[in-house]
Amino acid sequence: MQNSLDSFFAEPSDANHDAREAATEVIRRLLIWMADAPTLEDRGLRTSVALYCLRPDLINGATLESIGDATGRTRQAVFNLARDFRLTFVAL
C-alpha cells in the first residue's frame, strides 16, 4: 500500500516561490483593505491607518487622534478602523 504522503516528500518545495506567494497574498489583502472604502478620502484614511499599524515611522509617528483631526474624524472612529485593520490581518 502506497502512502499518500509519498508525493509530498518526492517533490521538493521551493522556499523562494512559497515566500513570494505568501508576500503576494499579504500585499493583495492590504491593497483590497485600503481600496475598500467609498471615497478617495476614505481610502487615504485607510492607507494612513495601515501605515500607523505597520510603519508609524513613515507617517512621522502620527497618533490616531492626529490622523482623525487631519481627516475630520474622531479619534474613536480612527481607532475602530485601526482595530478593523488588525483583526483583518491577524490571521495572516
Secondary structure as UniProt FT lines:
FT   TURN            4..5
FT   HELIX           6..10
FT   HELIX           15..35
FT   HELIX           40..54
FT   HELIX           56..59
FT   TURN            60..61
FT   HELIX           64..71
FT   HELIX           75..89
FT   TURN            90..91
//
